[in-house]
Amino acid sequence: MTHCQADLRTFLEQAAERVLHIRKPVDPASQVAALCSETRRPILFENVTGYPDFRITDCLTRFRDTQALALGIEGGPDAVIPGYAAKLARGPGPTIEVEESPIKQVIWQGEEARLSRLPIPVPSEGYNFAHLGIEEADFLRPTISGGMGVTRSPEGELNTFFTMAKVIGEQRIHFFMLPGHTARNVQAWAARGERCPMALVIGCHPAYEIGAAYTGPHEGFSELNLIAGIIGGPVPTIQAETLDLQIPALAEIVIEGYIDPEKAPYLHASSHSDSYAPILSEEPFFDVTAITMREKPIYRHIQPNRFTEHHSLAEFITIPPLYTMLQAKRLPVKDIHMPLRSCGNCAIIQMTANNPLEVREVMQTAMANPMAPRLSIVVDEDVDIYNMDDVLFALSI
């Protein structure tokens, strides 16, 4: 069986006319985050200070044009959410194990597998909260924000998720883990007196990232199977170097290790609304056993502050299920958009209503959906939901 060849490099080639190349030296500790927050185009840093063999990229699916490119959807921006919902409806596809992959071109194990050897950006500024004993320096940790976590249950079921993984040592990470399949995997291994294997996979084709953000039910298959359905071909996997775990074969960098189930207070290094409020939660740790990568790898960063790709990927968590639910009710909804400037808190629903009752049903469905944003705005089909000036004008008349 052949497999899909889509990877990060093929996407960057497809998006070449849109990509902004930065060839001046850029420091991942002090400059990358700010530049990723400011860009309005996919960005590729080609001269990373202190890391001559690496490049860094961000903002690949921030807007509808590159989302459509990543998902292989033709048409204007209003085709992306309906098209993605249709791809999800096709169901899962297969994975296929391969024997060789560029991800094994460079292998670091033992003392060589040091996280400081990777150009991991510091994603945010900080603030002093004296009453909590939190200082500005506590925020300034290199944080892996573009890595997909892959775990498996003791029975072999895979799960893929996005995380914020804060580097606290050369081979130790403190990471954010939402309750769900991954947490259940960790608990299942802990019940056996063992640690859960995990790989942080960095730098896949953006369709993988969109699929990995899926949070709906998927009993009996993993997000990798869902990604196969999205891209229309088998996803190639390869055995990890130090773990009994299948990982995506067409990535740029993979960090392997085991989850320490003991939790400790985790200071979220970046606020999605730029408030720098000291959000604290109890989170587990991750101990590194190996780092594998392609030669001259591209490090994938997803800047997690407001108005960034962090929010455009989050749109694929909340908006497609809402669109599918409204379509199932036979409501005449054309498109839904979550504008970046809302920090993930607003859904603009475009429809051609036949009567006021349909509008009411759309509003009630949206506001009652626990995954939907806090604010829902319903507009007519003649309102451009990607133009906030047009939306505000429609609200004002």
Sequence and secondary structure as in RCSB ss.txt:
>XXXX:A:sequence
MTHCQADLRTFLEQAAERVLHIRKPVDPASQVAALCSETRRPILFENVTGYPDFRITDCLTRFRDTQALALGIEG
GPDAVIPGYAAKLARGPGPTIEVEESPIKQVIWQGEEARLSRLPIPVPSEGYNFAHLGIEEADFLRPTISGGMGV
TRSPEGELNTFFTMAKVIGEQRIHFFMLPGHTARNVQAWAARGERCPMALVIGCHPAYEIGAAYTGPHEGFSELN
LIAGIIGGPVPTIQAETLDLQIPALAEIVIEGYIDPEKAPYLHASSHSDSYAPILSEEPFFDVTAITMREKPIYR
HIQPNRFTEHHSLAEFITIPPLYTMLQAKRLPVKDIHMPLRSCGNCAIIQMTANNPLEVREVMQTAMANPMAPRL
SIVVDEDVDIYNMDDVLFALSI
>XXXX:A:secstr
       HHHHHHHTTTT EEE S B TTTTHHHHHHH SS EEE  BTT TT EEEE TTSSHHHHHHHHT  S
SGGGHHHHHHHHHHT    EEE S  GGGSEEEEGGG  GGGS          BGGGTB GGGG   EE SEEEE
EE TT  EEEEE  EEEEETTEEEE   SSHHHHHHHHHHHTT  EEEEEEE   HHHHHHHT  S  TTS HHH
HHHHHHTS EEEEE SSSS EEESS SEEEEEEEEEEEEEEE S  TTS     EEEEEEEEEEEEEE SS EEE
    STTSHHHHHHHHHHHHHHHHHHHHTT  EEEEE  GGGTT EEEEEE  SSHHHHHHHHHHHHH TTS SE
EEEEETTS TT HHHHHHHHH 
